[in-house]
Amino acid sequence: MATNGDLNRKLRMALVGGGAGSFIGRVHATAAVLDNRAELVAGALSSDPERAKASAPDYDIKPDRAYGSVDELLSSEAALPEDKRIDFVSVATPNHTHFSIAKAALEAGFNVICDKPMTFDLEQAEELAQLVEKSGAVFALSHNYTGYPLIRQAREMIQSGELGEIQAFRSNYMQGWLRSRLEDDDQKQAAWRTDPAKSGAAGAFGDIGTHAYNLARYMTGLLPEEVSSHLKIFAPGRRLDDYGHAVIRLENGGLGTVTASQISHGRENDLFIEVDGTKGALQWRQEDPNQMMVRRNGQPHQVYTRDPNAPFTNASGAAACRLPAGHPEAFFEAFANVYRFAYDAMADRALGKTFEKTDTIYPNVADGVEGMYFIQQCVASSAENGAWLPLKHPLARK
């Protein structure tokens, strides 16, 4: 089968961010090429020009395409012949830079895959949504947990009615790495995540609470109506929340909860979700991603495993798998599934074909807007002692 179908070539990628000390930049670079459908050919790997160019050999980026700034990258790549220039830009930088980078890339005609949260605030997110629509480009958001095969399996099960009417969800993301104030030691990841000038209005709730909320919305498809939130700073002197809860009233009359913590001892990357329906309930945990529990009263508990060849695996779950059962797939593969399905749209765009922009299997710009609205409304609700505030954004996926 030809690479990227009728396009018959690899897509060409530029990475922004990912220099020395980066976590998520290396993840993007690995996930993007996992299926041999893209190659990393260019980058502006740091806001410091010297560090940006010095980091290029770590990614096998040639010196003439190792750029000292985003502006240099975009102008230089746009000037290259069509069969040489990049197809898309991956944004793997702190939150406060996402908007300007994504905006410039879209205006230069390139597709974008952006890290979450999508922008610094809601105003930027809404403007970016307009830019995506105007540009006609592919825009994917790396809410990577949506890429796990059993999350895709659960989504299809829920939305086809196997669990009946969904009445409640509990989506939790628990970490403990910020129990102490690592930002005081200039630890790179802690420093910007706890700085309101770089992270935005929220700390833990913006960093990981958005993942928990997005996962529940992605799986259930249920629209929110209102939110009541309490965010808390437990580490003395820290400027942004490191713990929080949100209760969400759903349009169908159900209830959802989101909990996010970065100060819980011993918790590493513990994202887990439970969904209750009238015909059954399910539970999935990111640290054990190849199993999912389904429960029905009066019946033995069912453990679904990630098995693309099993008769119980639906089409969505099977399409997200790469390996047979018993060969664990996890974080990188799930992250790569965001890229994998966005590549289908990028290839169609390159061939002048139409492609789905709204109801995509991968998170898109509308999900990014909704995430920023979630942050804004949770912060505002907490400031008003948990007041109930609207949560349904006009751009929310139906």
C-alpha positions as a Markdown table, in Angstrom:
| # | Residue | x | y | z |
|---|---|---|---|---|
| 1 | Met | 0.0 | 0.0 | 0.0 |
| 2 | Ala | 1.4 | 3.4 | -1.0 |
| 3 | Thr | 2.4 | 5.8 | 1.8 |
| 4 | Asn | -0.5 | 8.1 | 2.6 |
| 5 | Gly | -2.6 | 6.5 | -0.1 |
| 6 | Asp | -2.9 | 8.4 | -3.4 |
| 7 | Leu | -0.5 | 11.0 | -2.1 |
| 8 | Asn | 2.3 | 8.3 | -2.3 |
| 9 | Arg | 4.8 | 10.1 | -0.1 |
| 10 | Lys | 5.6 | 10.9 | 3.5 |
| 11 | Leu | 4.2 | 14.1 | 4.9 |
| 12 | Arg | 6.9 | 16.6 | 5.9 |
| 13 | Met | 6.9 | 17.9 | 9.5 |
| 14 | Ala | 8.4 | 20.9 | 11.3 |
| 15 | Leu | 8.6 | 20.8 | 15.1 |
| 16 | Val | 8.4 | 24.0 | 17.1 |
| 17 | Gly | 9.7 | 23.4 | 20.6 |
| 18 | Gly | 11.4 | 20.2 | 21.7 |
| 19 | Gly | 14.9 | 21.6 | 22.6 |
| 20 | Ala | 17.0 | 20.5 | 25.5 |
| 21 | Gly | 15.0 | 19.7 | 28.6 |
| 22 | Ser | 11.7 | 19.3 | 26.7 |
| 23 | Phe | 9.4 | 16.4 | 27.5 |
| 24 | Ile | 6.5 | 16.8 | 25.1 |
| 25 | Gly | 8.6 | 17.8 | 22.1 |
| 26 | Arg | 10.3 | 14.4 | 21.9 |
| 27 | Val | 6.9 | 12.7 | 22.4 |
| 28 | His | 5.5 | 14.6 | 19.3 |
| 29 | Ala | 8.6 | 13.7 | 17.3 |
| 30 | Thr | 8.4 | 10.0 | 18.1 |
| 31 | Ala | 4.6 | 9.7 | 17.7 |
| 32 | Ala | 4.6 | 11.6 | 14.4 |
| 33 | Val | 6.8 | 9.1 | 12.6 |
| 34 | Leu | 5.6 | 5.9 | 14.3 |
| 35 | Asp | 3.6 | 4.7 | 11.3 |
| 36 | Asn | 6.2 | 5.8 | 8.7 |
| 37 | Arg | 3.8 | 8.3 | 7.2 |
| 38 | Ala | 5.8 | 11.4 | 8.0 |
| 39 | Glu | 9.3 | 12.6 | 8.4 |
| 40 | Leu | 10.7 | 15.4 | 10.6 |
| 41 | Val | 12.6 | 17.7 | 8.2 |
| 42 | Ala | 12.7 | 21.1 | 9.9 |
| 43 | Gly | 12.4 | 22.8 | 13.2 |
| 44 | Ala | 12.6 | 25.8 | 15.5 |
| 45 | Leu | 13.4 | 23.8 | 18.6 |
| 46 | Ser | 13.8 | 26.6 | 21.1 |
| 47 | Ser | 13.1 | 30.3 | 21.6 |
| 48 | Asp | 16.8 | 30.8 | 22.0 |
| 49 | Pro | 18.3 | 30.7 | 18.4 |
| 50 | Glu | 21.6 | 29.1 | 19.5 |
| 51 | Arg | 19.9 | 26.4 | 21.5 |
| 52 | Ala | 17.4 | 25.8 | 18.7 |
| 53 | Lys | 20.2 | 25.1 | 16.2 |
| 54 | Ala | 22.3 | 23.2 | 18.7 |
| 55 | Ser | 19.3 | 20.8 | 19.4 |
| 56 | Ala | 18.7 | 20.0 | 15.7 |
| 57 | Pro | 21.2 | 17.0 | 15.5 |
| 58 | Asp | 19.2 | 15.3 | 18.3 |
| 59 | Tyr | 16.4 | 15.1 | 15.8 |
| 60 | Asp | 18.5 | 14.5 | 12.6 |
| 61 | Ile | 17.4 | 17.9 | 11.3 |
| 62 | Lys | 19.9 | 19.2 | 8.7 |
| 63 | Pro | 21.6 | 22.5 | 9.5 |
| 64 | Asp | 20.0 | 24.3 | 6.6 |
| 65 | Arg | 16.5 | 23.6 | 8.0 |
| 66 | Ala | 17.4 | 24.1 | 11.7 |
| 67 | Tyr | 15.9 | 27.6 | 12.2 |
| 68 | Gly | 16.5 | 30.1 | 15.0 |
| 69 | Ser | 12.9 | 31.3 | 15.2 |
| 70 | Val | 9.4 | 30.5 | 14.1 |
| 71 | Asp | 9.3 | 33.4 | 11.7 |
| 72 | Glu | 12.5 | 32.2 | 10.0 |
| 73 | Leu | 11.1 | 28.6 | 9.8 |
| 74 | Leu | 7.8 | 29.7 | 8.2 |
| 75 | Ser | 9.2 | 32.2 | 5.8 |
| 76 | Ser | 12.0 | 29.9 | 4.7 |
| 77 | Glu | 9.8 | 26.8 | 4.3 |
| 78 | Ala | 7.1 | 28.8 | 2.4 |
| 79 | Ala | 9.8 | 29.9 | -0.1 |
| 80 | Leu | 10.8 | 26.3 | -0.9 |
| 81 | Pro | 9.4 | 24.4 | -3.9 |
| 82 | Glu | 6.1 | 22.6 | -3.2 |
| 83 | Asp | 7.8 | 19.2 | -3.3 |
| 84 | Lys | 10.3 | 20.2 | -0.6 |
| 85 | Arg | 8.5 | 22.4 | 1.9 |
| 86 | Ile | 6.8 | 21.2 | 5.0 |
| 87 | Asp | 3.2 | 20.0 | 5.1 |
| 88 | Phe | 2.5 | 20.7 | 8.8 |
| 89 | Val | 3.8 | 22.3 | 12.0 |
| 90 | Ser | 3.7 | 20.6 | 15.4 |
| 91 | Val | 3.5 | 23.0 | 18.3 |
| 92 | Ala | 5.2 | 21.7 | 21.4 |
| 93 | Thr | 5.8 | 24.8 | 23.5 |
| 94 | Pro | 4.5 | 26.4 | 26.7 |
| 95 | Asn | 0.8 | 27.5 | 26.6 |
| 96 | His | 1.4 | 31.2 | 26.2 |
| 97 | Thr | 3.1 | 30.7 | 22.8 |
| 98 | His | 0.6 | 28.3 | 21.2 |
| 99 | Phe | -1.6 | 31.0 | 19.6 |
| 100 | Ser | 1.0 | 33.1 | 17.9 |
| 101 | Ile | 2.8 | 30.0 | 16.5 |
| 102 | Ala | -0.4 | 28.3 | 15.3 |
| 103 | Lys | -1.8 | 31.5 | 13.8 |
| 104 | Ala | 1.4 | 32.2 | 11.9 |
| 105 | Ala | 1.5 | 28.6 | 10.6 |
| 106 | Leu | -2.1 | 28.7 | 9.4 |
| 107 | Glu | -1.6 | 32.1 | 7.7 |
| 108 | Ala | 1.4 | 30.6 | 5.9 |
| 109 | Gly | -0.8 | 27.8 | 4.6 |
| 110 | Phe | 0.5 | 24.9 | 6.8 |
| 111 | Asn | -1.5 | 22.3 | 8.7 |
| 112 | Val | -1.1 | 22.4 | 12.5 |
| 113 | Ile | -0.9 | 19.9 | 15.3 |
| 114 | Cys | -0.9 | 21.8 | 18.6 |
| 115 | Asp | -0.4 | 20.7 | 22.1 |
| 116 | Lys | -3.0 | 21.4 | 24.7 |
| 117 | Pro | -4.4 | 23.5 | 26.2 |
| 118 | Met | -4.8 | 25.1 | 22.8 |
| 119 | Thr | -4.2 | 28.7 | 23.7 |
| 120 | Phe | -3.6 | 31.1 | 26.6 |
| 121 | Asp | -7.2 | 32.2 | 27.0 |
| 122 | Leu | -10.6 | 31.8 | 25.4 |
| 123 | Glu | -10.4 | 34.9 | 23.2 |
| 124 | Gln | -7.3 | 33.5 | 21.5 |
| 125 | Ala | -9.0 | 30.1 | 21.1 |
| 126 | Glu | -12.1 | 31.6 | 19.4 |
| 127 | Glu | -9.9 | 33.6 | 17.1 |
| 128 | Leu | -7.9 | 30.5 | 16.2 |
| 129 | Ala | -11.1 | 28.7 | 15.3 |
| 130 | Gln | -11.9 | 31.4 | 12.9 |
| 131 | Leu | -8.4 | 31.2 | 11.4 |
| 132 | Val | -8.7 | 27.4 | 10.9 |
| 133 | Glu | -12.0 | 27.8 | 9.1 |
| 134 | Lys | -10.7 | 30.6 | 6.9 |
| 135 | Ser | -7.4 | 28.8 | 6.1 |
| 136 | Gly | -9.0 | 25.4 | 5.1 |
| 137 | Ala | -6.1 | 23.7 | 6.9 |
| 138 | Val | -6.1 | 20.6 | 9.0 |
| 139 | Phe | -5.9 | 21.4 | 12.8 |
| 140 | Ala | -5.5 | 18.7 | 15.4 |
| 141 | Leu | -5.1 | 19.0 | 19.1 |
| 142 | Ser | -3.0 | 16.6 | 21.0 |
| 143 | His | -5.5 | 15.4 | 23.6 |
| 144 | Asn | -3.6 | 12.1 | 23.2 |
| 145 | Tyr | -5.6 | 10.0 | 25.6 |
| 146 | Thr | -8.4 | 9.9 | 23.1 |
| 147 | Gly | -6.1 | 7.8 | 20.9 |
| 148 | Tyr | -6.1 | 4.7 | 23.2 |
| 149 | Pro | -7.8 | 1.8 | 21.5 |
| 150 | Leu | -10.1 | 1.0 | 24.4 |
| 151 | Ile | -11.1 | 4.6 | 24.6 |
| 152 | Arg | -12.2 | 4.4 | 21.0 |
| 153 | Gln | -13.9 | 1.1 | 21.8 |
| 154 | Ala | -15.7 | 2.7 | 24.8 |
| 155 | Arg | -16.8 | 5.7 | 22.7 |
| 156 | Glu | -18.5 | 3.6 | 20.1 |
| 157 | Met | -20.1 | 1.4 | 22.7 |
| 158 | Ile | -21.5 | 4.4 | 24.6 |
| 159 | Gln | -22.7 | 6.4 | 21.6 |
| 160 | Ser | -24.3 | 3.3 | 20.1 |
| 161 | Gly | -26.4 | 2.8 | 23.2 |
| 162 | Glu | -24.8 | -0.4 | 24.7 |
| 163 | Leu | -24.7 | 1.2 | 28.1 |
| 164 | Gly | -28.1 | 2.8 | 27.8 |
| 165 | Glu | -28.7 | 6.4 | 28.7 |
| 166 | Ile | -25.5 | 7.9 | 30.3 |
| 167 | Gln | -26.4 | 9.4 | 33.7 |
| 168 | Ala | -23.0 | 10.1 | 35.2 |
| 169 | Phe | -19.3 | 10.2 | 34.7 |
| 170 | Arg | -16.3 | 10.6 | 37.1 |
| 171 | Ser | -13.1 | 11.6 | 35.3 |
| 172 | Asn | -10.0 | 12.0 | 37.4 |
| 173 | Tyr | -6.4 | 12.9 | 36.7 |
| 174 | Met | -4.1 | 12.4 | 39.7 |
| 175 | Gln | -0.4 | 13.2 | 39.9 |
| 176 | Gly | 2.0 | 13.9 | 42.8 |
| 177 | Trp | 5.1 | 15.5 | 41.2 |
| 178 | Leu | 4.3 | 19.0 | 42.3 |
| 179 | Arg | 3.8 | 18.1 | 46.0 |
| 180 | Ser | 7.0 | 20.1 | 46.7 |
| 181 | Arg | 7.7 | 23.4 | 45.0 |
| 182 | Leu | 10.0 | 22.2 | 42.2 |
| 183 | Glu | 9.5 | 25.6 | 40.5 |
| 184 | Asp | 11.8 | 27.1 | 43.2 |
| 185 | Asp | 14.6 | 24.9 | 41.9 |
| 186 | Asp | 14.1 | 26.1 | 38.4 |
| 187 | Gln | 12.9 | 22.7 | 37.2 |
| 188 | Lys | 11.9 | 23.6 | 33.7 |
| 189 | Gln | 8.6 | 21.8 | 33.5 |
| 190 | Ala | 7.4 | 23.0 | 36.9 |
| 191 | Ala | 8.6 | 26.5 | 36.3 |
| 192 | Trp | 6.4 | 27.4 | 33.4 |
| 193 | Arg | 3.4 | 25.3 | 34.5 |
| 194 | Thr | 3.1 | 27.2 | 37.7 |
| 195 | Asp | 3.7 | 30.6 | 36.2 |
| 196 | Pro | 0.4 | 32.4 | 35.3 |
| 197 | Ala | 2.2 | 34.5 | 32.6 |
| 198 | Lys | 3.0 | 31.3 | 30.8 |
| 199 | Ser | 0.5 | 28.7 | 31.8 |
| 200 | Gly | -2.6 | 30.9 | 31.9 |
| 201 | Ala | -5.4 | 31.2 | 34.4 |
| 202 | Ala | -5.2 | 27.7 | 35.8 |
| 203 | Gly | -2.4 | 25.4 | 37.0 |
| 204 | Ala | -3.4 | 21.7 | 37.4 |
| 205 | Phe | -6.8 | 22.2 | 36.0 |
| 206 | Gly | -5.4 | 23.7 | 32.9 |
| 207 | Asp | -2.6 | 21.2 | 32.6 |
| 208 | Ile | -4.4 | 17.9 | 33.3 |
| 209 | Gly | -7.9 | 18.8 | 34.3 |
| 210 | Thr | -8.6 | 19.7 | 30.6 |
| 211 | His | -7.5 | 16.2 | 29.7 |
| 212 | Ala | -10.0 | 14.6 | 32.1 |
| 213 | Tyr | -12.8 | 16.8 | 30.9 |
| 214 | Asn | -12.0 | 16.3 | 27.2 |
| 215 | Leu | -11.9 | 12.5 | 27.7 |
| 216 | Ala | -15.4 | 12.5 | 29.2 |
| 217 | Arg | -16.7 | 14.7 | 26.5 |
| 218 | Tyr | -15.0 | 12.6 | 23.8 |
| 219 | Met | -16.3 | 9.3 | 25.1 |
| 220 | Thr | -19.9 | 10.2 | 26.1 |
| 221 | Gly | -20.6 | 12.9 | 23.5 |
| 222 | Leu | -22.8 | 14.5 | 26.2 |
| 223 | Leu | -23.1 | 18.3 | 26.2 |
| 224 | Pro | -22.5 | 20.2 | 29.4 |
| 225 | Glu | -24.9 | 22.9 | 30.7 |
| 226 | Glu | -23.3 | 24.3 | 33.8 |
| 227 | Val | -20.3 | 23.9 | 36.0 |
| 228 | Ser | -19.5 | 24.5 | 39.7 |
| 229 | Ser | -15.8 | 24.4 | 40.6 |
| 230 | His | -13.5 | 24.6 | 43.6 |
| 231 | Leu | -9.8 | 25.1 | 42.8 |
| 232 | Lys | -7.2 | 25.1 | 45.5 |
| 233 | Ile | -3.5 | 26.0 | 46.0 |
| 234 | Phe | -2.0 | 23.7 | 48.7 |
| 235 | Ala | 1.7 | 24.4 | 48.2 |
| 236 | Pro | 2.4 | 27.6 | 50.1 |
| 237 | Gly | 3.4 | 30.5 | 47.9 |
| 238 | Arg | 2.4 | 28.8 | 44.6 |
| 239 | Arg | 0.5 | 31.1 | 42.3 |
| 240 | Leu | -1.8 | 28.6 | 40.4 |
| 241 | Asp | -4.1 | 25.8 | 41.6 |
| 242 | Asp | -2.5 | 22.4 | 42.2 |
| 243 | Tyr | -5.8 | 20.6 | 43.1 |
| 244 | Gly | -9.4 | 21.0 | 42.1 |
| 245 | His | -12.9 | 19.6 | 41.6 |
| 246 | Ala | -15.6 | 20.5 | 39.1 |
| 247 | Val | -19.2 | 19.3 | 39.1 |
| 248 | Ile | -20.9 | 19.4 | 35.7 |
| 249 | Arg | -24.6 | 19.4 | 35.0 |
| 250 | Leu | -25.2 | 17.7 | 31.7 |
| 251 | Glu | -27.8 | 18.7 | 29.0 |
| 252 | Asn | -29.5 | 15.3 | 29.3 |
| 253 | Gly | -30.0 | 15.7 | 33.1 |
| 254 | Gly | -27.0 | 13.7 | 34.1 |
| 255 | Leu | -24.0 | 14.7 | 36.3 |
| 256 | Gly | -20.3 | 14.6 | 35.7 |
| 257 | Thr | -17.3 | 15.3 | 38.0 |
| 258 | Val | -13.7 | 16.2 | 37.1 |
| 259 | Thr | -10.9 | 16.0 | 39.7 |
| 260 | Ala | -7.3 | 17.0 | 39.1 |
| 261 | Ser | -4.4 | 16.9 | 41.5 |
| 262 | Gln | -0.7 | 17.4 | 41.1 |
| 263 | Ile | 0.0 | 17.1 | 44.9 |
| 264 | Ser | -1.2 | 13.6 | 45.7 |
| 265 | His | 1.7 | 11.4 | 47.1 |
| 266 | Gly | 2.6 | 8.4 | 45.0 |
| 267 | Arg | 0.3 | 9.2 | 42.1 |
| 268 | Glu | 2.3 | 9.3 | 38.8 |
| 269 | Asn | 0.1 | 9.7 | 35.8 |
| 270 | Asp | -3.2 | 8.3 | 37.0 |
| 271 | Leu | -5.9 | 9.3 | 34.6 |
| 272 | Phe | -9.0 | 7.2 | 35.1 |
| 273 | Ile | -12.7 | 7.5 | 34.1 |
| 274 | Glu | -15.9 | 5.8 | 35.1 |
| 275 | Val | -19.1 | 6.1 | 33.1 |
| 276 | Asp | -22.6 | 5.0 | 34.4 |
| 277 | Gly | -25.4 | 4.2 | 32.1 |
| 278 | Thr | -28.9 | 2.7 | 32.6 |
| 279 | Lys | -27.8 | -0.6 | 31.1 |
| 280 | Gly | -24.2 | -0.8 | 32.3 |
| 281 | Ala | -21.1 | 1.0 | 33.5 |
| 282 | Leu | -17.5 | 1.0 | 32.4 |
| 283 | Gln | -14.2 | 1.9 | 33.9 |
| 284 | Trp | -10.8 | 2.6 | 32.3 |
| 285 | Arg | -7.4 | 3.6 | 33.7 |
| 286 | Gln | -4.5 | 5.1 | 31.7 |
| 287 | Glu | -1.8 | 3.4 | 33.7 |
| 288 | Asp | -3.4 | 0.0 | 32.7 |
| 289 | Pro | -4.6 | 1.0 | 29.3 |
| 290 | Asn | -5.0 | -2.4 | 27.7 |
| 291 | Gln | -7.9 | -3.4 | 29.9 |
| 292 | Met | -11.4 | -1.9 | 30.5 |
| 293 | Met | -14.0 | -3.1 | 33.0 |
| 294 | Val | -17.7 | -3.3 | 32.1 |
| 295 | Arg | -20.2 | -4.0 | 34.8 |
| 296 | Arg | -23.9 | -4.9 | 34.7 |
| 297 | Asn | -26.0 | -5.8 | 37.7 |
| 298 | Gly | -26.6 | -9.5 | 38.1 |
| 299 | Gln | -23.9 | -10.4 | 35.6 |
| 300 | Pro | -20.2 | -11.3 | 36.0 |
| 301 | His | -17.9 | -8.3 | 35.5 |
| 302 | Gln | -16.4 | -8.2 | 32.0 |
| 303 | Val | -12.8 | -7.3 | 31.3 |
| 304 | Tyr | -12.3 | -6.1 | 27.8 |
| 305 | Thr | -8.8 | -6.4 | 26.5 |
| 306 | Arg | -7.2 | -4.6 | 23.6 |
| 307 | Asp | -7.6 | -7.2 | 21.0 |
| 308 | Pro | -8.1 | -6.1 | 17.4 |
| 309 | Asn | -9.0 | -9.6 | 16.3 |
| 310 | Ala | -11.6 | -10.4 | 19.0 |
| 311 | Pro | -15.3 | -10.6 | 18.1 |
| 312 | Phe | -16.1 | -8.1 | 20.9 |
| 313 | Thr | -13.8 | -5.4 | 19.5 |
| 314 | Asn | -15.7 | -2.8 | 17.5 |
| 315 | Ala | -14.5 | -1.1 | 14.4 |
| 316 | Ser | -13.3 | 2.0 | 16.2 |
| 317 | Gly | -11.3 | 0.0 | 18.7 |
| 318 | Ala | -9.7 | -2.2 | 16.1 |
| 319 | Ala | -8.7 | 0.7 | 13.9 |
| 320 | Ala | -6.7 | 2.2 | 16.7 |
| 321 | Cys | -4.6 | -0.9 | 17.2 |
| 322 | Arg | -1.2 | -1.8 | 15.7 |
| 323 | Leu | -0.3 | -5.1 | 17.5 |
| 324 | Pro | -2.1 | -8.3 | 18.3 |
| 325 | Ala | -3.5 | -8.9 | 21.8 |
| 326 | Gly | -1.0 | -9.4 | 24.6 |
| 327 | His | 1.5 | -7.0 | 23.1 |
| 328 | Pro | 1.0 | -3.9 | 25.2 |
| 329 | Glu | 0.3 | -0.6 | 23.4 |
| 330 | Ala | 0.4 | 2.6 | 25.5 |
| 331 | Phe | 1.3 | 6.2 | 25.5 |
| 332 | Phe | 3.3 | 6.6 | 22.3 |
| 333 | Glu | 0.8 | 4.6 | 20.3 |
| 334 | Ala | -2.1 | 6.6 | 21.6 |
| 335 | Phe | -0.3 | 9.8 | 20.9 |
| 336 | Ala | 0.5 | 8.5 | 17.4 |
| 337 | Asn | -3.2 | 7.8 | 16.7 |
| 338 | Val | -3.9 | 11.6 | 16.9 |
| 339 | Tyr | -1.3 | 12.1 | 14.2 |
| 340 | Arg | -2.4 | 8.9 | 12.3 |
| 341 | Phe | -5.9 | 10.0 | 11.7 |
| 342 | Ala | -5.0 | 13.7 | 11.1 |
| 343 | Tyr | -2.7 | 12.5 | 8.4 |
| 344 | Asp | -5.7 | 11.1 | 6.5 |
| 345 | Ala | -7.1 | 14.6 | 6.3 |
| 346 | Met | -3.8 | 16.2 | 5.5 |
| 347 | Ala | -3.3 | 13.8 | 2.6 |
| 348 | Asp | -6.8 | 14.6 | 1.3 |
| 349 | Arg | -6.1 | 18.3 | 1.5 |
| 350 | Ala | -2.8 | 17.9 | -0.4 |
| 351 | Leu | -4.7 | 16.1 | -3.1 |
| 352 | Gly | -7.4 | 18.8 | -3.3 |
| 353 | Lys | -10.0 | 16.5 | -1.8 |
| 354 | Thr | -12.6 | 17.4 | 0.8 |
| 355 | Phe | -12.1 | 16.2 | 4.4 |
| 356 | Glu | -14.2 | 16.2 | 7.6 |
| 357 | Lys | -13.4 | 19.2 | 9.8 |
| 358 | Thr | -16.0 | 19.0 | 12.6 |
| 359 | Asp | -16.9 | 15.4 | 13.5 |
| 360 | Thr | -13.3 | 14.1 | 13.4 |
| 361 | Ile | -12.0 | 11.0 | 15.3 |
| 362 | Tyr | -9.1 | 13.2 | 16.4 |
| 363 | Pro | -9.5 | 16.2 | 18.7 |
| 364 | Asn | -9.9 | 19.4 | 16.6 |
| 365 | Val | -10.0 | 23.2 | 17.1 |
| 366 | Ala | -13.6 | 23.0 | 18.5 |
| 367 | Asp | -12.3 | 20.8 | 21.2 |
| 368 | Gly | -9.6 | 23.3 | 21.9 |
| 369 | Val | -12.1 | 26.1 | 22.2 |
| 370 | Glu | -14.2 | 24.0 | 24.6 |
| 371 | Gly | -11.2 | 23.3 | 26.7 |
| 372 | Met | -10.3 | 26.9 | 27.1 |
| 373 | Tyr | -14.0 | 27.7 | 28.0 |
| 374 | Phe | -13.8 | 24.9 | 30.6 |
| 375 | Ile | -10.7 | 26.5 | 32.2 |
| 376 | Gln | -12.2 | 30.0 | 32.1 |
| 377 | Gln | -15.5 | 28.9 | 33.7 |
| 378 | Cys | -13.9 | 26.7 | 36.3 |
| 379 | Val | -11.6 | 29.5 | 37.4 |
| 380 | Ala | -14.5 | 32.0 | 37.5 |
| 381 | Ser | -16.7 | 29.6 | 39.4 |
| 382 | Ser | -14.1 | 28.9 | 42.0 |
| 383 | Ala | -13.5 | 32.6 | 42.5 |
| 384 | Glu | -17.3 | 32.9 | 43.2 |
| 385 | Asn | -17.2 | 30.1 | 45.8 |
| 386 | Gly | -18.4 | 27.4 | 43.4 |
| 387 | Ala | -21.2 | 29.5 | 41.7 |
| 388 | Trp | -22.9 | 27.6 | 38.9 |
| 389 | Leu | -21.8 | 29.1 | 35.5 |
| 390 | Pro | -22.7 | 28.2 | 31.9 |
| 391 | Leu | -20.4 | 25.6 | 30.3 |
| 392 | Lys | -21.9 | 24.9 | 26.8 |
| 393 | His | -19.9 | 26.8 | 24.2 |
| 394 | Pro | -21.5 | 27.5 | 20.8 |
| 395 | Leu | -18.6 | 25.7 | 19.1 |
| 396 | Ala | -18.9 | 22.6 | 21.3 |
| 397 | Arg | -19.2 | 19.3 | 19.3 |
| 398 | Lys | -22.7 | 18.0 | 19.2 |
